[in-house]
Structure formats: C-alpha cells, structure tokens
C-alpha cells in the first residue's frame, strides 16, 4: 500500500514529494529529493488525531514543530481505515460529533450555550473582581484621584467641616496602604462612600444625624475598610465588567480606566456583598478597639441609620441592606470580646468643632 504525497518537516513550508507506505504498526515516508532520498518511519502512537475530507488527507506526527504528510487520493483514507482500524489517530472528533445524531448535537449545543451564558453572567464579573485585587497601588491612587475629582463636580465642598473631619481622622490611630483624604459635601442625604485609592466622601446629612463621636469613628473605620480591602474598586469593576470587556475586545485598553471614571457617579450607590459589609463592620469595631473608644459606637451608628421613619435614611438603607442583621452581628462580637475604653479629649474637641 504505497501512495504518492508530500512531506513537510515542520520548519519549512516547502513540501517534499514522497512515497508513503502503510506498513504493519507504522508508516514509512520515503522522500524523493532528486539526487538522493531520505526515509522516515512514523510509529502509530506518535501520529496525532486527524481530520479528513473528500479530496485530501493530512497527518501530523511528533512534537512541535510537527512533521506532516498530505495525500490527495481518496483511496488513502480507505487504506488507512483498513490497515489501522481502531487506531487513535483515526478517531476524528468531527466524526464523533456526527455520530451523536441530531438529538446529541442539539444537547451539545445547549450545553455549550449554557456554559457561555454562565461565563458571561458569573465568569466575567468574577474575573473583573480578581483583576481589581491585582491593581498596582500607584495606579489605583491615580484612578482614585480622577474618580474623586469627577465625583465632586456635582457637590459643594464644606471646607470648614472638611478641615474638622480630617482633624478628627488624623487624631485616630489607623492603618492603611493609602494616605486618606476625607471630604464633607453639603448635602442633606444620609450617606458616605469610599473612593479607590484612599478617598472618603461624607455627606453633611449623616453627620447631622450623629450624636456621639464614637459613631463617627465607627463610620470612618467602616469606610476605611472599604478602601483598604479595595471593596469599592472591586464593586465598580464587577458592575462595569461588561463595558470593560467590550473595551478589551475592541483593543481599547486605555478605555478600561475611562469606563470607570465616566461612571464615577455609581460610587454613591454601590452595593457591597453581605460578606464585604460584615468585613467593614468588623474593621470599624477594630478601629474603635485600637483607639480605646466605646465599641457601642458601631451599634449606635447602625441603629440610628436604621430609623426608617426618616425619609432621609432611604438612600443609606437602599445601599446598605440587612442593617438589622448587621446590628445583631456587631452586638454578638462586642459581647464575645473585651474592650478597654478611655476618654480621648483630642477626638472630642475635634468632634465638637465638627458639630459646630
């Protein structure tokens, strides 16, 4: 069983005329190079699974770069099937799919479509979340500055309260990877949010609701946890993951940052997962402990914000769900830990100035 074909060594695109002989357990390839000839032997185990069509058969052999032979003869396929019936390289994936029948192919299509939908719905946001965790700190800081400037365009900054808030913040013992810049905006809305890279925006409305400075310390600890854990960056990238994917698919890598900055307004309405909110609450408690402040400050804050009769609370409650469960969890943690509290005149003075 000898056929005429061409041999390719995998390093050159030029085919060498050859005689291909099907021998028991192997294929002999004799190259016709004019002045001389070379003979190769292909063991069946080294031949890769192949595809066939009506006019040409191509077989590949060995490791990369693969050798290959091509034969333009329908009888070559029949001879392969006859000589090497059951060989692994003759088990075409294409034929295996055809053997499934119409029902099998339909089920395979549904499975592939389901996998695609699952990747789009869960995979893309999950990949975006993972990517956010690996942002360089310098890049996140630069991105945060852009988001901060974009976000404040719709607000009026209260300079006096901002100075007093930063005085209070600087008097707290905190641990973060970023320098923190806090800003108070003139707004009756009861809200506060973290911006990636070390920025915190606090609405005057939420300060007006507070009665004790431990509540403010708890709030700052909570928001700083969102900064330190990159929660806001992760939440934004997840919610905007489809826009970011489109930017990457169209080759606009710089468009990823543009998408995030252009959607800076989403920061004030970000919803964190239950686990991230709990993590931030625990960080708020830890900040109170480190500064020897009454841990009830976290409970007072959450309970005050939970007073749903006040329409000003709606903005906070819509972005911080399960507040009642969080209160119970915080109380449980306080009961299971030991806290030492002491008066802090510096913080109290900064608090009084802020309230004035």
N, C-alpha and C positions, 0 to 999 in steps of 0.2 A: 504494500500500500504506500506508494510514493507519489507526492504531488508537488507541483511547481508553486513557489510562492516567494515572498521577500522576507528577509531577516533584518531586524533593527536592533542595534546594540545598546540603545538607551542613551547614548552620548551624542549621536549624530542623527539628523533627520533623514539621512540618505539610506534607502533600503538596498540591501544586497540580494540579488537573485539567488535563490536557494532551492535545493531539493529536500522535501520534508517527508520523512519515512516514519510510519507508525509501527513501532516495534513492541514486543511484549514488555509492559511495565515502563516504557519510556518512549520519547520522540527524538529521532535523530535529525539534526539540521546540518545539511552539507552546503556550505556557501560556495557559490560559483563566482570567483573573483578574477577570472580571466587567466592570469599566469599561474595561479595556484588555488587551493581550496582549503577551507577550514571546517572541521566537523565538531559539532556540539551535541551533547546529549542532555535532554531535559527529563528529569525524573518527574513522574506524575504528581508527587506530593508538592513539588515546587511551582506547579502551574496554578495561576490564580483563577478564581471563578470568572467565567467569560460570558459575553452576550453574543448572540448570533443573529444574523438577518439573512434574507434570501440570497444575497449576492456575495457577501464577504464574511470570512471568519477571522477574528483576531484573537490570538492567545498571548498572554503575558506570563513572564517567568522570572523568578528570583526576587532579590531585594532591590530597593530603589538605588540607582535608576533601573527600571525593569527592562529586560530584553523582551522582544515581541516578534511574532511572525504573523503575516497576513496571507491568506489564501483565497483567491477568487474562484471558487469551484464549489457548487452545491454538494457534490459527492463527498467533499472533505468532511462536512458536518456529519453525513450519514456514516462515513468510515469511522469517525471519532466515536459516535454512539455505539457502533458495532464492536469496535476494538476495545473500548474502555468503558463499557456500560457500567453505570453506577459510580464512576469516578467523581470526586468532589468538584473538580473544575467544570464539569458538565451540568451541575445543578444551578441553573440560571435563576436568579431572584425574580427576573421578569416572568419566566415561565411559571414559577411557583405562585406568583400573584394571580396569573391567569387561571391556574388550576383551582383557585379558591371559588371560582364561579361568580355569578352576578351578586348573589347574597353576601358572599365573603368579601368581595370587593367593596360593596356598599357599607358593610360593617367596618372594614378597614378605613374607609373614607370618613365615617362618623367618628372613629377613634382618633384619627389624625386631626379632624376639625375640633374635637373636644380638647385635645392637647394644645392646639393653637389658641383656643379661647381661654383655657386655663393659664397659659403663659401670659396672654395679654392682660387678663383680669388680676392675676396674683403674681406672676413672674416679673412683669415689667416694674410694678411698684416695689417689689422686694429687691430687685437689682438696683433701683434708684436709691433705696434706703441703704443698701450696702455701700454704694458709691459715696453717699454723703458721709459715711463714717470714715472714709479714707481721704477726705479733702485735706490738703495741707492747711495748717493753721493760718499761715500768712495769706493764703488765697481766701480763706473763709473770712478773715478780718477785712480784706479789701471788698469782698462781696457784701459783708455786713454794712460797711460804710456807705456803699451805694444804696442798699436797701433802706438804711436809716435816713439818708437824705431824701430818697423818693417817698418814704412813708410820711415824713414830717411836713411835706408840702401841703397836705390837707388840714394841718393843725396850726394852732398858735401856741408857741412855747411859753410857759410861765417861767421866766428867768429866776424870779425870787424863790419860788418853790423848788425849782430845779437845783439851785445852789444849796438850799436847805436839805433836800433829799440826798444829794451827793455828800454833804457834810455828815449826815446820818450814816450813809453807806460806808464812807471812809472810816468811820469810827467802829464799824463792825469787823470782827475777825472773819475773813472769807478766804477761800482757796479756789482760784480759778486759773485756767490756762490763758485767759484773755484779760486785758485791762478793761474794767467795767465802766461804762458811761451810761448813767441814768438820766432820763429826761421826763419832766412833768409837762403835759399838754393841757390846755384849758378846754375841758370837756366835762359835761355832767355825766357822761357814760361811765358806768362802773366797770372798769376794765383795766387790764395791764397785760403786756405781752413782751416776749423776748425776741430779739433780732439776732441772727447768727453773728458770731464774731465778738460778742461782749457788749451788746447794746440792750437796754431795757427802757421801754416806754410805759409810763404810768399816767393814767387819766386822773385829773383832779377829782373826779366824781368818786373814785374808790377811796381816795384819801379822806374825803369829807365824811365817808361812812364810818371810818375807823375811830375808835375811842381810846385805844391804848397802843403805845408804841411797839409792844410785842407783836401786834397784828402786822405792823409794817415790816418788822424783821422777818416774820414768817412769810409774808408776801415776797420780799426780796430773796429770801432763801429759796423759795419755790421757783421764781423766775430765773435765778442764777443757776439752778439745777437744769433748767431747760437749755440754758446757754452752754454749760459745761458738758452736758450729755448730748449736745448737738440735736436736741429734740426738735427745735423749730426748723433747722435746716433739713432734717430727715422728713419731717411732716410736709414741708414745702416740696421737696423733691418727689415724694410719693404722690402728692396731689397733682403735681405738674409733670409727672413722669411721661405721660403720653406726648405732651408737647416737646419734651426734651428728646424723646426717642425719635420723633419726626425730624428734629434739628440734626441729630446724629446721622439718620438715614440719608438726609439730603446733603451731608457733608459740611453742615454749618456748625462746627464745633464751638465757635465763639457764641453761637446762638443759644447755647445752654444757659450761660450766665445771663444773657439778655432776657430769656424767658422768665428766669427767677426774678430779676429786677423789675421787669414790666408787670409782674404780679405781686409786687410788694404789699398791696392792699390786703392780700389774703392773710397776712400775718396777724391782723387783729381778729380774724375769725377762725384761726387754726384750731382744730380739734385734735387733741392728743389721745392716744390709746389709754385704756384704763391702767395698764402697767406703767406707762410713762408718767401719768398723773400721780400714781402712787409713789413712784420713784422720786418725783419732785417734792411731794409732801414729806417723804422721809428726809430728804435733804433739808427742807425747811426746818424740821424738828432738830436735825443735827446742828444746823446753824444756831438755833436757839440754845442748844446744849453747850456748844463751844463758847458762846458768849455769856453763859450763865444767866440766861433770860428765862422767864416763865414759859414752859412748853405749851401752856394753855393758850398762848398767843395764836397758835395754828388753829385750835378749836374755835376760839373767838372769831377769828377771821372767817372760817368756813361757815360757821353758824350765822354770822351777820350777813354774809353774802347769800345765804340760803333763804333769807326772809323774802319769799316770793310775792308778798303783797305789794312790794315796792316795784313799780314798772321799770325803775332804773336798773334793777337787778337782772332784767331779762337778757341783756347782752352777755353778762357773765355766765348765767346759768346755761345759755344755749351753747357756749363753747367749753363749759366745764361740767359735763353731765355726771350723774351719780354722786352728787355732792354729799347726800345723806350717808351713803356707804363710806365715803372717804372720811367723814367725821367720825364714824364708828371705828374705822381702822386706826385713825390717829389716836383716839382715846385709848384703844387697846394697846398701842405701842407705848403711850405715856404710862399706862398702868404697869407695864412689864419692864420698865426701865427706871433708873434712878437719876434724878436731875438735881443739880445744885444751883440755886438761884441767888443772885446778889444784885443790889441796886446798881445802876450804871448812870451816874449823873451826866456824863457826856452825851450819851444817847438820848436821855430825857430832855436835855437842853436843846439838842438838835430837833427833837420831835416837837417841842413847844414852839420853836421858831417856824417849823414847817406848818403847824396848825394855825399859827397866827397869820 
